[in-house]
Amino acid sequence: MKLIPSSSRDFREHIRVELGNPLDLVIESLADGQLTIVYLASIINASDLQDNILGPLTELSLDQARRYGNNGGIVATGIKERGRICRQDFEAVISDLLDGRVAIHQSGETSVYTFDTLGAAKRQPTDPNTERTVRGARISFVESFRDSISMIRSLLKDPSLRIQGLRLGTRTQTNVALIY
């Protein structure tokens, strides 16, 4: 069992190192750095995140955050239930992030709350109908960049999966991802 750092800065750095700082990793700070919100943008439901997690948390003032102190009260009080799980194990937090959950860490705490916000891929990958192969993968990615990454993340829920974003082309500036 790997413990969760109590410092928000250390928590953010541990997340970046464990996941390899992928292009869909989002780390936000609220309440003057008292709260750290972490999620993988490609596999969460953005409107659910905004309406049920970020919205209520941004309405809390800094004074309210300080009043709750370091007992997780701001998270427990400020957010609707949404499948809340309290984690004390860092590896469980990483697993939750890969499952499409949002993690919220309160500075000074050695626990993290995770909330359900999974946004499923719009369709399941299918066989490419213009390119026939005898061997190899039978998946084609013809959706948007984010949807394609979401499908890959849903198939490979592994913290060692690395996704690096690049822009190619002088005129088109096409977004591509190097995934390994």
KOLTI-431057 format. One record per residue (C-alpha): residue number from 1; residue in one letter; x, z, y. Coordinates in Angstrom, 1 decimal. Layout:
// KOLTI-431057
+-----+------+--------+--------+--------+
: pos : code :     px :     pz :     py :
+-----+------+--------+--------+--------+
: NUM :    A :      X :      Z :      Y :
...
+-----+------+--------+--------+--------+
//
This chain:
// KOLTI-431057
+-----+------+--------+--------+--------+
: pos : code :     px :     pz :     py :
+-----+------+--------+--------+--------+
:   1 :    M :    0.0 :    0.0 :    0.0 :
:   2 :    K :    1.4 :   -1.1 :    3.3 :
:   3 :    L :    0.4 :    1.2 :    6.2 :
:   4 :    I :   -1.1 :   -0.1 :    9.5 :
:   5 :    P :    1.0 :    0.5 :   12.6 :
:   6 :    S :   -0.6 :    2.7 :   15.2 :
:   7 :    S :    0.9 :    0.7 :   18.1 :
:   8 :    S :   -1.1 :   -2.3 :   19.2 :
:   9 :    R :    2.1 :   -4.2 :   19.9 :
:  10 :    D :    3.5 :   -3.5 :   16.4 :
:  11 :    F :    0.1 :   -4.4 :   14.8 :
:  12 :    R :    0.1 :   -7.8 :   16.6 :
:  13 :    E :    3.7 :   -8.5 :   15.5 :
:  14 :    H :    3.0 :   -7.5 :   11.9 :
:  15 :    I :    0.0 :   -9.9 :   11.8 :
:  16 :    R :    2.1 :  -12.8 :   13.2 :
:  17 :    V :    4.9 :  -12.2 :   10.7 :
:  18 :    E :    2.6 :  -11.8 :    7.7 :
:  19 :    L :    0.6 :  -14.9 :    8.4 :
:  20 :    G :    3.4 :  -17.0 :    9.8 :
:  21 :    N :    1.8 :  -17.3 :   13.3 :
:  22 :    P :   -0.4 :  -20.2 :   12.3 :
:  23 :    L :   -2.0 :  -22.4 :   15.0 :
:  24 :    D :   -5.5 :  -21.0 :   14.3 :
:  25 :    L :   -4.5 :  -17.4 :   14.6 :
:  26 :    V :   -6.1 :  -15.8 :   17.7 :
:  27 :    I :   -5.0 :  -12.4 :   19.0 :
:  28 :    E :   -6.8 :  -10.9 :   22.0 :
:  29 :    S :   -6.5 :   -7.6 :   23.8 :
:  30 :    L :   -9.4 :   -5.8 :   25.5 :
:  31 :    A :   -9.9 :   -2.5 :   27.4 :
:  32 :    D :   -6.5 :   -2.7 :   29.0 :
:  33 :    G :   -4.7 :   -3.2 :   25.7 :
:  34 :    Q :   -6.6 :   -0.4 :   23.9 :
:  35 :    L :   -8.2 :   -2.9 :   21.5 :
:  36 :    T :   -6.6 :   -5.8 :   19.6 :
:  37 :    I :   -9.0 :   -8.4 :   18.1 :
:  38 :    V :   -7.5 :  -10.7 :   15.5 :
:  39 :    Y :   -9.1 :  -13.7 :   13.7 :
:  40 :    L :   -8.5 :  -17.1 :   12.3 :
:  41 :    A :  -10.4 :  -19.4 :   14.6 :
:  42 :    S :  -10.8 :  -22.2 :   12.0 :
:  43 :    I :  -12.9 :  -20.0 :    9.6 :
:  44 :    I :  -15.0 :  -17.8 :   11.7 :
:  45 :    N :  -18.4 :  -18.4 :   13.4 :
:  46 :    A :  -17.5 :  -18.6 :   17.1 :
:  47 :    S :  -21.0 :  -17.9 :   18.4 :
:  48 :    D :  -21.4 :  -14.9 :   16.0 :
:  49 :    L :  -18.1 :  -13.6 :   17.2 :
:  50 :    Q :  -19.0 :  -13.9 :   20.9 :
:  51 :    D :  -22.6 :  -12.6 :   20.6 :
:  52 :    N :  -22.1 :   -9.7 :   18.2 :
:  53 :    I :  -18.5 :   -8.6 :   18.7 :
:  54 :    L :  -16.7 :   -9.8 :   21.9 :
:  55 :    G :  -19.8 :   -9.5 :   24.0 :
:  56 :    P :  -20.6 :   -5.9 :   23.3 :
:  57 :    L :  -16.9 :   -4.9 :   23.5 :
:  58 :    T :  -16.3 :   -6.5 :   26.9 :
:  59 :    E :  -19.3 :   -4.6 :   28.2 :
:  60 :    L :  -17.6 :   -1.3 :   27.5 :
:  61 :    S :  -15.5 :   -0.1 :   30.4 :
:  62 :    L :  -12.0 :    1.2 :   30.3 :
:  63 :    D :  -13.3 :    4.7 :   31.0 :
:  64 :    Q :  -15.5 :    4.4 :   28.0 :
:  65 :    A :  -12.6 :    3.3 :   25.9 :
:  66 :    R :  -10.5 :    6.3 :   27.0 :
:  67 :    R :  -13.4 :    8.7 :   26.5 :
:  68 :    Y :  -13.8 :    7.6 :   22.8 :
:  69 :    G :  -10.1 :    8.4 :   22.3 :
:  70 :    N :   -8.2 :    7.5 :   19.2 :
:  71 :    N :  -10.8 :    8.0 :   16.6 :
:  72 :    G :  -12.2 :    4.5 :   16.2 :
:  73 :    G :  -15.3 :    5.5 :   18.2 :
:  74 :    I :  -15.2 :    2.6 :   20.6 :
:  75 :    V :  -15.3 :    0.1 :   17.7 :
:  76 :    A :  -17.9 :    2.0 :   15.7 :
:  77 :    T :  -20.1 :    2.5 :   18.7 :
:  78 :    G :  -19.6 :   -0.8 :   20.6 :
:  79 :    I :  -20.4 :   -3.2 :   17.8 :
:  80 :    K :  -23.5 :   -3.9 :   15.8 :
:  81 :    E :  -23.0 :   -3.2 :   12.0 :
:  82 :    R :  -22.1 :   -6.8 :   10.9 :
:  83 :    G :  -20.7 :   -5.6 :    7.6 :
:  84 :    R :  -18.2 :   -3.2 :    9.1 :
:  85 :    I :  -15.4 :   -2.1 :    6.8 :
:  86 :    C :  -12.7 :    0.5 :    7.8 :
:  87 :    R :   -9.3 :   -0.4 :    6.3 :
:  88 :    Q :   -6.2 :    1.8 :    6.0 :
:  89 :    D :   -4.2 :   -0.8 :    4.1 :
:  90 :    F :   -2.5 :   -3.6 :    6.0 :
:  91 :    E :   -2.7 :   -6.0 :    3.0 :
:  92 :    A :   -6.5 :   -5.5 :    2.9 :
:  93 :    V :   -6.7 :   -6.5 :    6.6 :
:  94 :    I :   -4.8 :   -9.7 :    5.9 :
:  95 :    S :   -7.1 :  -10.4 :    2.9 :
:  96 :    D :  -10.1 :   -9.8 :    5.2 :
:  97 :    L :   -8.7 :  -12.2 :    7.8 :
:  98 :    L :   -8.3 :  -14.9 :    5.2 :
:  99 :    D :  -11.9 :  -14.3 :    4.1 :
: 100 :    G :  -13.2 :  -15.1 :    7.6 :
: 101 :    R :  -13.5 :  -11.6 :    9.0 :
: 102 :    V :  -12.5 :  -10.3 :   12.4 :
: 103 :    A :  -10.1 :   -7.4 :   12.6 :
: 104 :    I :  -10.2 :   -4.9 :   15.4 :
: 105 :    H :   -7.4 :   -2.4 :   15.9 :
: 106 :    Q :   -7.6 :    0.5 :   18.4 :
: 107 :    S :   -4.3 :    1.6 :   19.9 :
: 108 :    G :   -3.1 :    4.9 :   18.4 :
: 109 :    E :   -5.1 :    4.4 :   15.2 :
: 110 :    T :   -3.7 :    3.7 :   11.7 :
: 111 :    S :   -6.9 :    2.1 :   10.6 :
: 112 :    V :   -8.5 :   -1.2 :   11.3 :
: 113 :    Y :  -12.2 :   -2.2 :   11.4 :
: 114 :    T :  -13.1 :   -5.6 :   10.0 :
: 115 :    F :  -16.4 :   -7.4 :   10.6 :
: 116 :    D :  -18.1 :  -10.3 :    8.9 :
: 117 :    T :  -18.2 :  -13.6 :   10.9 :
: 118 :    L :  -17.5 :  -16.2 :    8.3 :
: 119 :    G :  -18.3 :  -19.7 :    9.5 :
: 120 :    A :  -18.5 :  -22.0 :    6.5 :
: 121 :    A :  -17.1 :  -25.5 :    6.5 :
: 122 :    K :  -19.7 :  -28.1 :    7.4 :
: 123 :    R :  -19.3 :  -29.9 :    4.1 :
: 124 :    Q :  -17.3 :  -29.6 :    0.9 :
: 125 :    P :  -14.4 :  -31.9 :    0.5 :
: 126 :    T :  -15.2 :  -35.0 :   -1.6 :
: 127 :    D :  -13.4 :  -37.8 :   -3.4 :
: 128 :    P :  -12.0 :  -40.4 :   -1.0 :
: 129 :    N :  -14.2 :  -43.4 :   -1.4 :
: 130 :    T :  -11.8 :  -46.0 :    0.0 :
: 131 :    E :   -8.7 :  -44.8 :   -1.7 :
: 132 :    R :   -8.8 :  -44.5 :   -5.5 :
: 133 :    T :   -6.1 :  -42.5 :   -7.2 :
: 134 :    V :   -5.3 :  -42.0 :  -10.9 :
: 135 :    R :   -3.5 :  -38.8 :  -10.4 :
: 136 :    G :   -3.3 :  -36.2 :   -7.7 :
: 137 :    A :   -5.7 :  -34.6 :   -5.3 :
: 138 :    R :   -9.2 :  -36.0 :   -4.8 :
: 139 :    I :  -10.0 :  -34.5 :   -1.5 :
: 140 :    S :  -10.3 :  -36.4 :    1.8 :
: 141 :    F :  -10.4 :  -34.9 :    5.3 :
: 142 :    V :  -12.4 :  -37.1 :    7.6 :
: 143 :    E :  -13.8 :  -34.2 :    9.7 :
: 144 :    S :  -12.5 :  -32.8 :   13.0 :
: 145 :    F :   -9.1 :  -31.2 :   13.0 :
: 146 :    R :  -10.5 :  -27.7 :   13.0 :
: 147 :    D :  -13.0 :  -28.4 :   10.2 :
: 148 :    S :  -10.2 :  -29.9 :    8.0 :
: 149 :    I :   -8.1 :  -26.7 :    8.5 :
: 150 :    S :  -11.2 :  -24.6 :    7.7 :
: 151 :    M :  -11.6 :  -26.4 :    4.4 :
: 152 :    I :   -8.0 :  -25.9 :    3.5 :
: 153 :    R :   -8.2 :  -22.2 :    4.4 :
: 154 :    S :  -11.3 :  -21.8 :    2.3 :
: 155 :    L :   -9.6 :  -23.4 :   -0.7 :
: 156 :    L :   -6.2 :  -21.6 :   -0.3 :
: 157 :    K :   -6.8 :  -17.9 :    0.7 :
: 158 :    D :   -3.1 :  -17.1 :    0.6 :
: 159 :    P :   -1.2 :  -15.2 :    3.4 :
: 160 :    S :    1.9 :  -17.4 :    2.7 :
: 161 :    L :    0.0 :  -20.5 :    3.7 :
: 162 :    R :    1.7 :  -21.8 :    6.8 :
: 163 :    I :    0.0 :  -24.1 :    9.4 :
: 164 :    Q :    2.0 :  -25.5 :   12.3 :
: 165 :    G :    0.3 :  -27.6 :   14.9 :
: 166 :    L :    2.0 :  -30.7 :   16.4 :
: 167 :    R :    1.1 :  -33.5 :   18.8 :
: 168 :    L :    2.3 :  -37.0 :   17.8 :
: 169 :    G :    2.3 :  -40.2 :   19.7 :
: 170 :    T :    3.1 :  -41.1 :   23.3 :
: 171 :    R :   -0.3 :  -42.5 :   24.1 :
: 172 :    T :   -2.7 :  -41.0 :   21.7 :
: 173 :    Q :   -1.2 :  -37.4 :   21.6 :
: 174 :    T :   -2.9 :  -36.9 :   18.2 :
: 175 :    N :   -3.1 :  -33.4 :   16.9 :
: 176 :    V :   -1.7 :  -33.0 :   13.4 :
: 177 :    A :   -0.9 :  -30.0 :   11.3 :
: 178 :    L :    2.1 :  -29.5 :    9.0 :
: 179 :    I :    0.7 :  -27.3 :    6.2 :
: 180 :    Y :    2.8 :  -25.8 :    3.5 :
+-----+------+--------+--------+--------+
//
